[in-house]
Amino acid sequence: MPEVKFEIQMLHDRVMVRPDKEGERRSTGGIVIPATAEMANRLVWGEVCGVGHHVRSVKVGDKVLFKDEDQFEVEVQGAMYLVMRERDLHAVASERPEYGTGLYL
């Protein structure tokens, strides 16, 4: 018999995010910052992969800014995702600007 596959649907105000790969970074002055360097209170970008029915500000495919610590991790088909509430997101970068900052990724 073929294996049954289940589609994941987020509930309520939950958002599933795939964090961007973190590697070496460069400062604005050109200094290489290794991936192993820890920075306190660092926010990271990720891509929204699923949203619950009560999520109002983001949609699948948006890039969001969040703190990856203290979030729930889940592994699906070998890939790591984070599950959080919409209120834990700090910013969204999308192609549909409404009240933007004038900064672009």
C-alpha positions in Angstrom: 0.0 0.0 0.0 1.2 3.5 -0.7 2.2 5.6 2.3 -0.5 8.1 3.3 0.7 11.8 3.4 -0.8 14.4 5.6 -0.8 18.1 4.7 0.2 20.4 7.6 -2.2 23.2 8.4 -1.3 25.8 11.0 -4.0 26.6 13.6 -5.2 29.9 15.0 -2.5 32.6 15.0 0.5 30.3 14.4 3.1 30.9 11.7 5.5 28.3 10.4 8.8 29.9 9.3 11.9 28.4 7.6 14.9 30.4 8.9 17.4 31.7 6.4 20.7 29.8 6.4 23.2 31.4 8.6 26.8 31.4 7.5 29.6 33.9 7.6 28.5 37.5 7.5 30.3 40.7 6.6 30.1 43.9 8.5 29.6 47.1 6.5 33.4 47.7 6.9 34.1 44.4 5.2 35.1 42.4 8.3 34.2 38.7 8.1 32.1 37.6 11.1 32.2 33.8 11.5 29.0 31.8 11.8 30.1 30.6 15.3 30.1 34.1 16.7 27.2 34.7 19.0 25.5 38.0 19.2 23.1 38.9 22.0 19.5 39.7 21.0 20.1 39.1 17.3 17.0 38.9 15.1 17.0 36.7 12.0 15.1 36.6 8.7 13.1 33.7 7.5 10.4 32.8 5.0 6.8 32.1 6.0 5.8 28.5 4.9 2.4 28.3 6.6 -0.1 30.5 8.4 -3.1 29.8 10.6 -6.7 31.1 10.0 -6.3 34.1 12.4 -3.1 35.4 11.0 -3.7 38.9 9.5 -0.4 40.6 8.7 1.7 37.9 6.8 1.1 35.4 4.1 3.0 32.4 2.7 6.2 33.5 0.9 6.7 36.7 3.0 10.1 37.3 4.6 9.8 38.0 8.3 12.1 39.2 11.0 12.0 37.4 14.4 14.1 36.2 17.3 14.8 32.5 16.7 15.5 31.7 20.4 12.7 30.5 22.5 10.7 29.3 19.5 9.4 25.8 18.9 11.4 23.8 16.3 9.9 21.0 14.2 11.6 18.9 11.6 9.6 18.0 8.5 11.1 15.8 5.7 14.6 16.6 6.9 14.2 20.4 7.0 14.0 22.5 10.2 11.1 24.9 10.7 10.1 27.2 13.6 6.5 27.6 14.8 5.5 30.8 16.6 2.7 33.2 17.2 2.1 36.0 14.8 2.8 38.5 17.6 6.4 37.2 17.9 7.2 38.6 14.5 8.9 41.9 14.4 8.8 42.9 10.7 7.7 41.6 7.3 9.3 42.3 4.0 6.9 41.8 1.1 6.2 43.1 -2.4 3.0 44.7 -1.2 4.2 47.7 0.8 1.5 49.6 2.7 3.3 51.3 5.7 6.9 50.6 5.0 10.2 52.0 6.3 11.7 52.8 2.9 14.4 50.1 3.4 14.5 47.1 1.1 16.2 43.6 1.2 
